[in-house]
Amino acid sequence: MLLKGAMLLVFLLTANSVLAHTFTPLQSIDSPLPEYGFSRGPDGWYFSRSESAFGKPGREMILRFDSETGNTESPSFASSNYSEGDPWYSAALQRLCYTSNRPHELSVGSAEAEKQDSDIWCVQYLGGEWQNPQPLPAPVNSAATEFSPVLTPEGSVYFASDRPGGMGMGDIWMASPLTEGTWTVENLGPAVNSAYGEWNLEMSPDGSWLIFEASHRASNLGVPGDLYISHRTAEGWSPAVPLSLLNTPGSDLMPRFHNANELLYSSRRGEDLELRNVSFDSVLPVEPLLAAMSRSAHELVLLDPATLEIRKRIGTGQGSHEIASSLDGRVALLPSLGVFPRPHEQAIKPEELRWEESASDGLLVADLLTGTTRQLPLQNCARPHGAAISAQADRGWVTCEDVGEIREIDPRTGETLHTWKLSEGVHKVMYLPEQNRLAASNPDTGEVYVIDLADRAVVRISTGAGAEALAASSDEEQLWVANGFAKTLCLITTATGQLEGCWPTGGAFPIALAVDEPRGVVWIARSASSDLAAFSLQRHELVREIPLPSPPLGMALDARSGRLYLTLPRLNEIMVMDAASGELIQRTSGVMEGDDLDLIPAPVFEAAPDT
């Protein structure tokens, strides 16, 4: 969160792996005091400057920079007697809005006692001059503090406020004018807001993207504040995801569009806050995609989840089986197992399957938007198989099957951060961010491991022979595991590692799971039986069995649409089923020996984490 009047600005023009470039006015504006929140006005650049350094209380002031003369001065509507900041100008409305703790009944230049909270004020630019500023009425302004107003061409105002009635420490709201002087205000809801703090927002020039600072979220790199993005859809704002290529362990805040494709934002480094300028296209999340691992063709296939049209193929290491992607869908981990089915262009029968083996390529890190990859060697990690990744790709986990380890790595550097020595055969791993835990399975020992990432402690739970597939409830409080050889499904309480029970799955070799809370079932793909079963979450019994044309392997669920995706590796196909009716929706070829499936970015689909 931006502390009002508390920032220090140093101009460093790099941004993680994103190319940044010079924003010319900054060289003239820079001073020993913090500047931030730039907005292009009708007669220059408007911005905030604080009287105090970062982290120190102090007043803000609004200043105007004239790029023609190089002069910086206070605009006519501003008052030096009060704390005023967050200027944002709408060219369509010829109106600038800002925040001020000036009492409403006082005019510019008055020196009465300041208010304890800041409100939103707006001022028109007419005939080449600024008119008298006016505060917006209630319920837009309140007894609480209002932050960072942003105007739409229609006259609505998006803003942040810590007023009562929100979801957390601060929320983003939208105020719409009804009649002259009458407004309605609504909270943007849980897709954007959380139980923590949302502040300092910006909207793209076309109104389709909302970027804001969020504090204290579990997915944050920096507790004080990271940048998140949400897309406007026909159903409303999409679940916000962090911008993994911009955020840092420090504060990242105050986004502003320089133009339609350039984003300005501030990023803290130690005691400094640097202003950065990046291409907006370079940091956008990927479009909603279905990712399928083609283990025999050694490639990741990205498909349109609605049409199954293939959008992109990304080469992987030898025999990659699993994929793990960041929350915004930009970064993926692809371990190279080195063991894979013999390639076959045509469909084969299950008994015709033959295996091949080659040297492992270690671990690949892929940018799913550009399709580029880079290799991270894994020393003494024979047969890397399972993968998991943190929300913003600052940590990753990979299983080393032959040495029985899970390694935590930094995907940016390849550095090993921690190693858990478990048992040979450790297979799949999944990340549970809300619980701050890992879950992993071991078919060889019939165990599930629940790892507390805070204290690195491991709880071992014996579930049955062939423990492999894992899936979690949406709140991550319940963990399901399928035991392929024992033909059972077990339930574990994640926080305690307590085994709550195991039940027969029917059929043969349950290989993949998906928790479908809207329909009250766990879906079980049974490979050797070539079918799909639904297990009741309430009654703990099978309630449906659906035959399939070939053995399934990977499975992913779009809980919002009720579309269930499965790989049929012997047929080189992906099929889609309606989870409500069990009917086939469509099938497509072109994914040779498909294994793991993932919906990217996950929040768009509201899918529970699974493997």
C-alpha positions in Angstrom: 0.0 0.0 0.0 1.2 3.5 -0.8 1.6 5.5 2.4 0.4 9.0 1.6 3.3 11.4 1.4 5.8 8.6 1.9 7.9 7.6 -1.2 11.4 7.9 -2.4 12.0 7.8 -6.2 15.1 6.7 -8.0 15.0 6.2 -11.8 16.1 2.8 -12.6 14.7 1.6 -16.0 14.7 -2.2 -15.8 11.8 -4.4 -14.7 12.5 -8.1 -14.0 12.7 -9.7 -17.4 10.6 -7.0 -19.1 12.4 -4.4 -21.2 11.9 -0.9 -19.9 12.8 2.5 -21.4 13.2 6.1 -20.6 10.2 8.3 -19.7 11.5 11.7 -20.8 9.8 14.0 -18.3 11.2 12.2 -15.3 14.7 13.6 -15.9 13.4 17.1 -15.3 11.0 16.3 -12.5 13.3 14.3 -10.3 14.1 15.8 -7.0 15.3 14.6 -3.5 11.6 14.3 -2.6 9.3 11.4 -3.8 7.2 11.9 -7.0 4.6 9.5 -8.3 1.2 9.1 -9.8 1.8 10.8 -13.2 -1.1 11.8 -15.5 -1.0 13.6 -18.8 -3.2 16.7 -18.5 -4.3 19.3 -21.1 -1.3 21.6 -20.4 1.4 19.3 -19.1 2.1 16.4 -16.8 0.4 16.3 -13.3 1.9 14.3 -10.5 2.2 14.1 -6.7 5.2 15.0 -4.6 5.6 14.3 -0.9 7.2 16.5 1.7 8.7 13.4 3.4 10.7 10.3 2.4 9.4 6.8 2.0 7.7 5.5 5.1 7.5 8.9 6.8 4.2 10.8 7.3 3.9 14.1 5.5 1.7 16.1 3.2 1.4 15.5 -0.5 1.2 18.3 -3.1 0.0 18.2 -6.7 2.4 19.7 -9.3 2.3 20.4 -13.0 5.3 19.9 -15.3 5.4 21.9 -18.5 7.5 19.8 -21.0 8.0 22.8 -23.3 9.4 25.2 -20.7 10.7 22.6 -18.2 9.0 24.4 -15.4 7.3 22.7 -12.4 4.7 24.7 -10.5 1.6 24.3 -8.4 -1.7 24.4 -10.6 -4.3 27.0 -9.8 -6.8 24.5 -8.3 -4.4 23.1 -5.8 -3.9 24.3 -2.2 -0.6 24.2 -0.3 -2.5 24.2 3.0 -3.7 20.6 2.6 -2.5 17.2 1.6 -3.5 16.7 -2.0 -2.5 14.0 -4.5 -3.4 11.2 -7.0 -4.3 13.5 -9.9 -6.0 11.7 -12.8 -7.1 13.6 -16.0 -9.8 12.5 -18.4 -9.4 14.1 -21.8 -12.8 12.9 -22.8 -14.5 14.8 -20.0 -11.9 17.6 -19.7 -11.9 16.9 -15.9 -9.2 16.2 -13.4 -10.0 14.4 -10.2 -7.7 14.1 -7.2 -7.7 13.5 -3.4 -7.6 16.2 -0.8 -8.2 16.5 3.0 -9.5 20.1 2.5 -12.8 20.7 4.3 -15.7 20.7 1.8 -17.0 24.2 2.7 -13.7 25.9 2.2 -12.3 27.5 -1.0 -8.9 27.3 -2.5 -6.3 29.0 -0.3 -8.2 28.7 2.9 -6.2 27.8 6.0 -8.7 26.2 8.3 -7.9 22.9 10.0 -7.5 20.0 7.6 -9.7 16.9 7.7 -8.4 13.6 9.0 -9.4 11.8 5.9 -9.0 12.5 2.2 -11.9 12.9 -0.3 -12.2 13.0 -4.0 -12.3 16.5 -5.6 -12.8 17.2 -9.3 -12.1 20.3 -11.5 -13.1 21.2 -15.1 -10.7 22.6 -17.7 -12.6 25.1 -19.8 -11.4 27.8 -22.1 -7.8 27.0 -21.3 -8.3 27.5 -17.6 -9.0 25.4 -14.6 -12.3 26.2 -12.9 -13.1 26.0 -9.2 -12.6 22.4 -7.8 -15.6 20.7 -6.1 -15.8 17.7 -3.9 -17.9 14.8 -5.1 -21.0 14.3 -2.9 -21.9 11.4 -0.6 -22.0 8.4 -1.1 -18.9 8.8 -3.2 -17.0 10.6 -0.5 -17.4 9.2 3.0 -16.1 9.7 6.5 -13.3 7.2 5.6 -10.4 7.9 3.2 -10.8 7.8 -0.6 -7.8 7.0 -2.8 -6.8 7.2 -6.5 -9.9 8.2 -8.5 -10.0 7.1 -12.2 -12.7 8.5 -14.6 -14.5 6.7 -17.4 -15.6 8.6 -20.5 -19.2 8.1 -19.3 -18.5 9.9 -16.1 -18.3 7.0 -13.6 -15.5 7.1 -11.1 -13.5 4.0 -10.0 -11.7 4.6 -6.7 -10.3 2.9 -3.6 -11.6 3.4 0.0 -11.2 2.0 3.4 -14.9 2.8 4.2 -17.1 0.3 6.2 -19.0 -2.2 4.2 -16.1 -3.4 2.2 -14.4 -6.8 2.1 -11.2 -5.9 3.8 -8.7 -3.2 4.8 -9.4 -1.3 1.6 -11.5 -2.0 -1.5 -12.0 -0.8 -5.0 -15.4 0.8 -5.7 -17.3 2.2 -8.7 -19.4 5.4 -8.4 -21.9 6.2 -11.2 -23.9 9.4 -11.6 -27.7 9.0 -11.7 -29.0 12.5 -11.9 -27.5 15.9 -11.1 -25.7 15.5 -7.8 -27.0 12.0 -7.2 -24.7 9.0 -7.3 -24.8 5.3 -6.7 -21.7 3.4 -5.4 -21.0 -0.3 -5.6 -18.2 -2.6 -4.5 -16.4 -4.4 -7.3 -16.8 -7.7 -5.4 -14.6 -10.7 -4.7 -13.1 -11.0 -8.2 -11.1 -7.8 -7.5 -11.3 -7.2 -3.7 -10.3 -9.5 -0.9 -10.1 -9.6 2.9 -6.9 -7.6 2.7 -6.2 -4.2 1.0 -6.7 -3.0 -2.6 -5.5 0.5 -3.5 -4.0 2.7 -6.1 -5.8 1.7 -9.3 -5.6 2.4 -13.0 -7.7 1.5 -15.9 -6.5 0.9 -19.5 -7.5 3.6 -22.0 -10.1 1.2 -23.6 -11.6 0.4 -20.2 -11.0 -3.4 -20.6 -8.2 -3.8 -18.0 -8.1 -2.8 -14.3 -4.7 -2.7 -12.6 -4.3 -2.1 -8.9 -2.1 -2.6 -5.9 -3.0 -5.3 -3.4 -1.4 -5.9 0.0 -1.1 -8.9 2.2 -2.4 -11.5 -0.2 -1.1 -15.1 0.0 0.1 -14.8 -3.6 2.0 -11.6 -3.0 5.8 -11.4 -3.5 5.8 -8.3 -1.4 3.5 -8.1 1.6 3.0 -4.3 1.4 1.8 -4.4 -2.1 1.9 -6.1 -5.6 0.3 -5.2 -8.9 -2.8 -7.3 -9.9 -4.8 -7.2 -13.1 -8.4 -8.0 -13.9 -10.2 -8.1 -17.3 -13.7 -6.8 -18.0 -15.8 -9.6 -19.4 -19.5 -9.9 -20.2 -20.0 -11.4 -16.8 -18.1 -8.7 -14.9 -14.5 -8.4 -13.8 -12.4 -11.6 -14.0 -10.6 -12.9 -10.9 -7.5 -10.7 -10.5 -4.1 -12.3 -11.0 -0.7 -10.8 -10.0 1.6 -9.5 -12.8 4.4 -12.0 -12.1 6.8 -10.3 -14.5 6.6 -6.9 -12.7 6.2 -7.7 -9.0 9.1 -7.8 -6.7 9.7 -8.6 -2.9 9.3 -4.8 -2.3 6.3 -2.6 -2.9 5.0 -2.3 -6.5 2.3 0.4 -6.8 0.7 3.4 -8.5 0.2 2.1 -12.1 -0.4 4.7 -14.7 -0.8 4.4 -18.5 1.5 6.7 -20.4 -0.4 5.8 -23.6 -2.4 2.8 -24.8 0.6 0.4 -24.6 3.0 1.9 -22.0 2.5 1.4 -18.3 4.3 3.5 -15.6 4.5 2.1 -12.1 6.7 2.4 -9.0 8.8 -0.3 -7.4 10.6 -0.2 -4.1 14.2 -1.3 -3.8 15.5 -1.1 -0.3 14.9 2.5 0.7 14.3 3.6 -2.9 11.2 3.6 -5.0 12.0 3.4 -8.7 9.7 4.6 -11.5 9.5 2.1 -14.4 8.0 2.3 -17.9 7.2 -1.0 -19.6 5.3 -2.2 -22.6 1.8 -3.3 -21.5 1.7 -6.1 -24.0 4.8 -7.6 -22.5 3.2 -8.1 -19.1 -0.3 -9.2 -20.0 -1.5 -12.6 -18.8 -1.9 -15.2 -21.5 -5.4 -15.7 -22.9 -7.4 -18.6 -21.4 -5.8 -21.8 -22.7 -5.9 -25.5 -22.2 -2.3 -26.8 -21.9 -1.7 -30.5 -22.8 1.7 -32.2 -22.3 2.5 -34.4 -25.4 5.1 -36.6 -23.8 6.1 -38.6 -27.0 6.4 -35.5 -29.2 8.3 -33.7 -26.5 6.1 -30.6 -26.7 3.5 -28.6 -24.8 0.4 -28.0 -26.8 -1.7 -24.9 -26.1 -5.3 -25.1 -27.2 -8.4 -22.9 -27.1 -10.5 -24.4 -24.3 -13.8 -23.6 -26.2 -12.9 -24.9 -29.6 -9.9 -27.2 -29.0 -8.1 -25.3 -31.8 -4.3 -25.6 -31.4 -2.8 -22.2 -30.7 0.8 -23.0 -30.1 3.3 -25.8 -29.7 6.3 -25.3 -27.4 9.2 -27.8 -27.5 10.0 -29.4 -24.1 12.7 -31.7 -22.8 12.8 -35.4 -23.4 9.6 -37.1 -22.2 8.1 -34.2 -20.1 4.9 -35.5 -18.4 3.8 -32.6 -16.1 3.2 -28.8 -16.4 2.9 -26.2 -13.6 2.1 -22.6 -14.4 2.1 -19.3 -12.5 -1.2 -17.7 -11.6 -1.2 -15.3 -14.6 -0.3 -18.1 -17.0 3.0 -16.5 -18.1 5.6 -18.9 -16.6 5.6 -22.7 -16.7 7.8 -25.4 -15.3 8.3 -28.5 -17.5 10.4 -31.3 -15.9 12.1 -33.7 -18.4 11.5 -37.3 -17.1 13.5 -38.9 -20.0 11.0 -41.8 -20.1 8.2 -41.7 -22.7 6.0 -43.9 -24.9 7.4 -44.7 -28.4 6.0 -42.1 -30.8 3.0 -43.1 -32.9 1.3 -40.9 -35.4 -1.7 -43.2 -35.6 -4.0 -44.5 -32.9 -2.8 -47.7 -31.2 -4.3 -50.3 -28.9 -3.3 -50.2 -25.2 -1.3 -53.5 -25.6 0.8 -52.0 -28.4 2.3 -49.3 -26.2 6.1 -49.5 -26.0 8.4 -47.3 -23.8 11.6 -45.5 -24.7 14.2 -43.8 -22.5 16.7 -41.0 -23.0 18.8 -38.7 -20.9 16.8 -36.1 -19.0 17.1 -32.5 -20.0 16.5 -31.3 -16.5 13.9 -28.6 -16.0 12.6 -26.2 -18.6 11.2 -22.8 -17.7 8.8 -21.5 -20.4 7.2 -18.2 -21.2 3.8 -19.3 -22.4 3.1 -16.0 -24.2 6.3 -15.9 -26.3 6.9 -19.6 -26.4 10.5 -19.2 -25.4 12.1 -21.7 -23.0 15.3 -21.9 -21.0 16.9 -24.9 -19.4 17.8 -25.3 -15.7 20.1 -28.3 -15.1 19.2 -30.4 -12.1 22.3 -32.0 -10.6 21.9 -35.5 -9.2 18.1 -35.4 -9.9 17.5 -38.6 -11.9 14.0 -38.7 -13.5 12.5 -35.4 -12.6 8.7 -35.9 -12.9 6.3 -33.8 -10.9 6.2 -30.0 -10.8 4.5 -27.2 -8.9 5.1 -23.4 -9.0 4.2 -20.5 -6.8 1.6 -17.9 -7.9 4.3 -15.5 -9.2 6.9 -18.0 -10.2 9.4 -17.0 -7.6 9.5 -20.6 -6.2 9.1 -23.9 -7.9 9.1 -27.5 -6.8 10.2 -30.6 -8.7 10.3 -34.3 -7.7 13.4 -36.4 -8.3 12.0 -39.9 -8.5 15.1 -42.1 -8.5 16.7 -40.3 -5.5 13.4 -39.7 -3.6 13.6 -36.0 -3.3 11.5 -32.9 -3.7 13.6 -29.8 -4.5 12.5 -26.2 -4.0 14.2 -24.0 -6.6 14.2 -20.4 -7.8 13.0 -20.6 -11.4 14.6 -17.3 -12.2 18.1 -18.5 -11.3 18.0 -22.2 -10.9 19.2 -22.0 -7.4 18.2 -24.9 -5.1 16.5 -23.3 -2.0 15.7 -26.5 -0.1 15.7 -30.3 -0.5 13.3 -32.7 1.2 14.7 -36.3 1.3 11.7 -38.6 1.2 11.5 -42.0 -0.4 12.5 -43.3 -3.8 9.6 -43.0 -6.2 8.1 -39.7 -5.1 6.0 -38.8 -8.1 3.6 -35.9 -8.2 3.7 -32.6 -6.2 1.1 -29.8 -5.9 1.2 -26.4 -4.3 -1.5 -25.3 -1.9 -1.0 -21.6 -1.5 -3.8 -20.8 1.0 -2.5 -23.5 3.2 1.2 -22.7 2.5 1.8 -26.4 2.0 2.9 -28.9 -0.6 1.3 -32.3 -1.2 3.1 -35.1 -3.0 2.4 -38.7 -3.8 4.6 -41.8 -4.0 3.1 -44.8 -5.9 6.1 -47.1 -4.9 5.6 -46.7 -1.1 1.8 -45.9 -1.2 2.3 -42.7 0.7 1.2 -39.1 0.5 3.4 -36.3 1.9 2.0 -33.1 3.3 4.8 -30.5 3.7 4.4 -27.3 5.8 6.4 -24.7 3.9 6.7 -22.5 7.0 8.7 -24.9 9.1 9.6 -27.5 6.3 8.0 -30.3 8.4 6.8 -33.4 6.6 3.8 -35.5 7.5 3.7 -39.0 5.9 0.3 -40.6 5.3 -0.1 -44.2 4.1 -3.0 -44.3 1.7 -2.5 -47.5 -0.4 -0.5 -49.1 -3.1 0.0 -46.9 -6.2 -0.8 -43.5 -4.5 -0.6 -41.1 -7.4 -3.3 -38.6 -8.4 -4.0 -35.7 -6.1 -6.8 -33.0 -6.0 -7.8 -30.5 -3.5 -11.0 -28.8 -2.5 -11.3 -25.1 -3.4 -10.4 -24.0 0.1 -7.6 -26.6 0.1 -8.8 -28.0 3.5 -9.4 -31.4 2.0 -7.0 -33.4 -0.1 -8.0 -36.4 -2.2 -5.7 -39.1 -3.4 -6.3 -42.0 -5.8 -4.4 -45.2 -5.3 -3.9 -47.0 -8.6 -3.1 -50.5 -7.5 -5.3 -50.5 -4.4 -8.2 -49.1 -6.5 -9.2 -46.7 -3.7 -9.9 -43.0 -3.1 -8.7 -41.5 0.2 -9.5 -38.2 1.9 -6.9 -36.3 4.0 -7.4 -33.2 6.2 -4.6 -31.0 4.8 -3.8 -29.0 7.9 -3.3 -32.0 10.2 -2.4 -34.8 7.7 -5.2 -36.9 9.2 -6.5 -39.7 7.0 -10.3 -39.4 7.2 -11.1 -42.6 5.2 -10.6 -44.6 2.0 -13.3 -46.0 -0.3 -13.2 -48.3 -3.4 -13.2 -46.5 -6.7 -14.5 -49.5 -8.7 -13.0 -50.2 -12.1 -9.2 -50.5 -12.5 -6.3 -48.0 -11.9 -7.7 -44.6 -11.0 -5.1 -42.3 -12.6 -6.5 -38.7 -12.4 -8.8 -36.7 -10.2 -10.8 -33.5 -10.3 -12.9 -32.0 -7.5 -16.2 -30.8 -8.9 -17.9 -28.9 -6.0 -20.8 -27.4 -8.1 -21.9 -30.9 -8.9 -20.8 -32.4 -5.5 -18.5 -35.1 -6.9 -14.9 -36.1 -7.4 -14.3 -37.2 -11.0 -12.0 -40.3 -11.3 -10.4 -41.2 -14.6 -9.9 -45.0 -14.5 -7.1 -45.8 -17.0 -7.2 -49.6 -17.1 -11.0 -49.6 -17.2 -11.2 -47.0 -19.9 -13.9 -45.1 -18.1 -14.8 -42.1 -15.9 -16.5 -42.3 -12.5 -18.1 -39.7 -10.3 -17.7 -40.2 -6.5 -20.2 -38.3 -4.2 -18.5 -35.8 -1.9 -21.4 -36.2 0.6 -22.3 -39.9 0.5 -18.8 -41.2 -0.3 -19.9 -43.7 -3.0 -19.9 -43.9 -6.7 -22.8 -42.3 -8.4 -22.0 -42.4 -12.1 -19.8 -44.4 -14.5 -19.2 -43.3 -18.1 -17.4 -45.6 -20.6 -14.6 -44.0 -22.7 -13.2 -45.0 -26.1 -9.7 -45.5 -24.8 -7.7 -45.3 -21.5 -7.7 -41.8 -20.1 -4.6 -40.2 -18.5 -4.8 -36.5 -17.8 -7.9 -34.6 -16.6 -8.8 -30.9 -16.0 -12.1 -29.4 -14.9 -13.5 -26.0 -15.8 -15.8 -25.7 -12.8 -17.5 -22.5 -14.1 -18.6 -24.0 -17.4 -18.8 -27.6 -16.3 -16.5 -28.8 -19.1 -14.4 -31.8 -18.2 -11.2 -32.3 -20.3 -9.4 -35.6 -20.7 -6.4 -36.9 -22.6 -6.7 -40.2 -24.5 -3.0 -40.9 -25.1 -3.4 -44.1 -27.2 -5.6 -42.2 -29.6 -3.5 -39.0 -29.6 -6.8 -37.2 -28.7 -8.3 -34.8 -26.2 -12.0 -35.1 -25.4 -14.4 -32.7 -23.7 -17.4 -33.9 -21.7 -20.3 -32.1 -20.1 -19.9 -32.7 -16.4 -23.7 -32.2 -15.7 -25.0 -34.7 -18.4 -21.9 -36.8 -19.0 -22.3 -36.3 -22.7 -19.4 -35.9 -25.1 -19.0 -32.3 -26.4 -16.1 -32.7 -28.7 -12.9 -34.5 -29.5 -9.7 -33.4 -31.3 -6.5 -35.1 -32.4 -3.0 -33.7 -32.7 -1.7 -34.3 -29.1 0.5 -37.3 -29.3 0.5 -39.4 -26.1 -1.1 -36.6 -24.1 -0.5 -36.7 -20.3 -1.0 -33.8 -17.9 -3.7 -31.2 -18.6 -3.9 -27.7 -17.1 -6.3 -24.7 -17.5 -4.3 -21.5 -17.8 -4.7 -19.0 -16.2 -6.5 -21.0 -13.5 -8.5 -18.1 -11.9 -10.3 -17.5 -15.2 -11.8 -21.0 -14.9 -12.2 -21.1 -11.1 -10.8 -24.6 -11.1 -9.6 -26.3 -7.9 -5.9 -27.1 -7.9 -5.3 -30.6 -9.1 -2.6 -32.7 -10.8 
